[in-house]
Amino acid sequence: MANIVPVEVIAAKILIVRGKKVMLDKDLARLYSVEPIALRQQVKRNHKRFPEDFMFQLSYDEAEALVSQNVIPSKKILGGYLPYVFTEQGVAMLSSVLHSERAIRVNILIMRAFVKLREILLTHKDLALKIEALEKKYAGHDDKIKDIFEAIRRLMQIPEESKRIVKGFKVKKQS
């Protein structure tokens, strides 16, 4: 199957809201080549298929946060409503209410994007854990190195007694 939209483009449209990976209804509508209002109507006609963990409407503050993060260029683009977002399960459910060939193909690509994102996040998590372990392992090294340099400086200093110069006397060797 030829890709309609690159998986990377789809993955870039996956957002984190309320600790869940979601996609905006307007982005999904664009990918499915339907009007956002048509997508929302299909969802409303089949509302039993979309529980809160599959789809939810953003609050005003959440929409504002997306605008401030430049995820949404301006609130005007929302068309005067608070957008709905769909979790991975909600996107999968959309394929059962949108009955076009394109919807099926795009849905497969979106599922692959969610999987790819999950893989990337796991890789980053593993890397973060390794870095944290290294930080813990070497956390005290800075202080130890400073102590070593301080000890070397002390060893390099000439003791006060050897700085005294005695004039006019010769020290005889004792036999």
C-alpha positions in Angstrom: 0.0 0.0 0.0 1.5 3.3 -1.0 1.6 5.8 1.8 -1.0 8.6 1.4 0.8 10.6 4.1 4.2 9.9 5.5 4.1 8.3 9.0 6.4 11.1 10.2 3.9 13.7 9.3 1.1 11.9 11.2 3.4 11.3 14.2 4.1 15.0 14.3 0.3 15.6 14.8 0.2 13.3 17.9 0.0 15.5 21.0 0.1 14.8 24.7 -3.0 16.1 26.5 -4.0 15.0 30.0 -1.1 12.5 29.9 -2.5 10.8 26.8 -1.3 10.7 23.3 -4.1 12.2 21.2 -4.9 13.7 17.8 -7.0 16.8 17.1 -10.3 16.3 15.3 -9.4 18.9 12.7 -6.1 17.0 11.9 -7.9 13.7 11.6 -10.6 15.2 9.4 -7.9 16.7 7.1 -6.1 13.3 6.9 -9.4 11.5 6.2 -10.3 14.2 3.6 -13.6 15.0 5.3 -14.9 18.3 6.8 -14.3 18.5 10.6 -18.0 19.0 11.1 -18.7 15.8 9.2 -16.3 13.9 11.4 -17.9 15.2 14.6 -21.4 14.4 13.3 -20.4 10.8 12.6 -18.9 10.6 16.1 -22.1 12.1 17.7 -24.2 9.6 15.8 -22.1 6.8 17.2 -21.4 8.3 20.6 -21.6 4.9 22.4 -18.5 3.9 20.5 -16.4 6.8 21.9 -16.1 6.7 25.7 -14.1 9.3 27.6 -10.8 7.3 27.2 -11.3 7.2 23.4 -12.3 10.8 22.8 -12.8 13.9 24.9 -13.3 17.6 24.3 -10.6 20.0 25.3 -11.2 22.5 28.0 -10.8 26.2 27.4 -7.4 26.2 29.2 -6.2 23.2 27.3 -7.1 24.9 24.0 -5.3 28.1 25.2 -2.2 26.0 26.0 -2.2 24.5 22.5 -2.4 28.0 21.0 0.4 29.3 23.2 2.6 26.3 22.3 1.9 27.0 18.6 0.2 23.6 18.1 -2.8 25.6 17.0 -1.9 28.9 15.2 -4.8 30.8 16.7 -8.1 30.1 18.3 -9.8 31.3 15.1 -8.7 28.1 13.4 -11.0 26.2 15.9 -14.0 27.8 14.3 -15.6 28.9 17.6 -15.7 25.5 19.3 -13.4 23.6 21.6 -11.8 20.7 19.7 -12.2 17.1 20.3 -9.2 14.9 20.6 -9.0 11.2 20.0 -6.7 8.7 21.7 -5.2 5.8 19.8 -8.3 3.7 20.6 -10.6 6.5 19.5 -8.7 6.7 16.2 -9.1 3.0 15.7 -12.8 3.3 16.4 -13.1 6.1 13.8 -12.5 3.5 11.1 -15.8 1.8 12.1 -17.8 5.0 11.6 -16.0 6.5 8.5 -16.7 4.1 5.7 -14.4 5.2 2.9 -11.4 3.4 1.4 -9.2 6.4 2.3 -10.4 6.3 5.9 -9.3 2.7 6.1 -5.8 3.4 4.6 -5.2 6.5 6.6 -6.3 4.7 9.8 -3.7 2.0 9.2 -1.0 4.7 8.8 -2.2 6.5 12.0 -1.9 3.2 13.9 1.6 2.8 12.6 2.4 6.3 13.7 1.2 5.7 17.2 3.4 2.5 17.3 6.4 4.4 16.0 5.9 7.1 18.6 5.7 4.5 21.4 8.9 2.9 20.2 10.7 6.3 20.1 9.4 7.2 23.6 10.7 3.8 24.9 14.1 4.4 23.4 14.2 7.9 24.9 13.1 6.5 28.3 15.9 3.8 28.2 18.5 6.5 27.3 17.2 8.8 30.1 17.6 5.9 32.6 21.1 5.2 31.5 22.1 8.9 31.8 20.6 9.0 35.2 22.5 6.0 36.3 25.8 7.5 35.0 25.0 10.8 36.8 24.4 8.9 40.1 27.6 6.9 39.6 29.8 9.9 39.0 27.9 12.5 41.2 30.6 12.6 43.9 33.6 12.7 41.5 33.7 16.5 41.2 34.3 16.9 45.0 36.8 14.1 45.0 38.8 15.7 42.2 38.7 19.0 44.0 40.1 17.3 47.1 42.9 15.7 45.1 43.9 19.1 43.6 43.8 20.7 47.0 46.1 17.9 48.4 48.5 18.4 45.5 48.6 22.2 46.1 49.4 21.6 49.8 52.2 19.2 48.9 53.7 21.8 46.5 53.8 24.5 49.1 57.2 25.0 50.8 56.9 24.6 54.5 57.6 27.8 56.5 60.6 26.3 58.4 62.6 25.7 55.2 62.0 29.3 54.1 64.2 30.7 57.0 67.6 31.8 55.9 70.2 31.9 58.5 72.9 34.5 57.8 76.4 34.4 59.2 76.5 30.9 60.4 77.8 27.8 58.8 76.2 24.6 59.7 78.8 22.0 60.5 78.3 18.4 59.7 78.1 16.3 62.8 80.5 13.4 62.8 
